[in-house]
């Protein structure tokens, strides 16, 4: 594999996200970074808990909003 000229790229990714047994189509931005023999993929997806049948994660001591942010970091090493 030839090393790319730039080390950071932005991409749009589309796929299915399944949470709590509910699957929905999602499109989100990811960043790929190249360094030495590692390729990193970083991204995040805003989710509404109700869209996936998830009760708002609150209790008597803590309350949260109706949405959350699902973040991920993947590292692929050769």
C-alpha positions, 0 to 999 in steps of 0.5 A, spaced: 500 500 500 502 506 498 502 512 503 497 517 501 500 524 500 495 527 506 495 524 512 488 526 514 481 525 510 474 526 511 469 521 509 461 520 509 459 513 511 452 510 510 450 504 514 445 501 519 446 502 526 442 497 531 441 499 538 437 496 543 434 491 537 432 497 533 435 498 526 436 505 523 439 507 517 445 513 518 449 517 515 455 520 519 462 524 517 468 520 519 475 522 519 481 517 517 488 519 519 494 515 517 501 515 521 506 510 520 503 503 519 496 505 523 490 507 520 485 511 525 478 512 523 474 517 528 467 519 528 461 520 532 453 519 531 448 523 534 442 519 536 435 520 539 434 515 545 426 515 543 428 513 535 431 506 538 426 505 544 431 507 549 428 510 555 431 516 557 437 514 562 435 518 568 434 517 575 432 521 582 439 524 582 441 525 575 437 527 569 439 527 562 437 530 555 433 526 550 439 525 545 446 522 546 452 522 542 455 515 540 463 516 539 468 511 536 475 510 534 478 504 530 485 503 529 488 498 524 495 496 524 499 492 519 
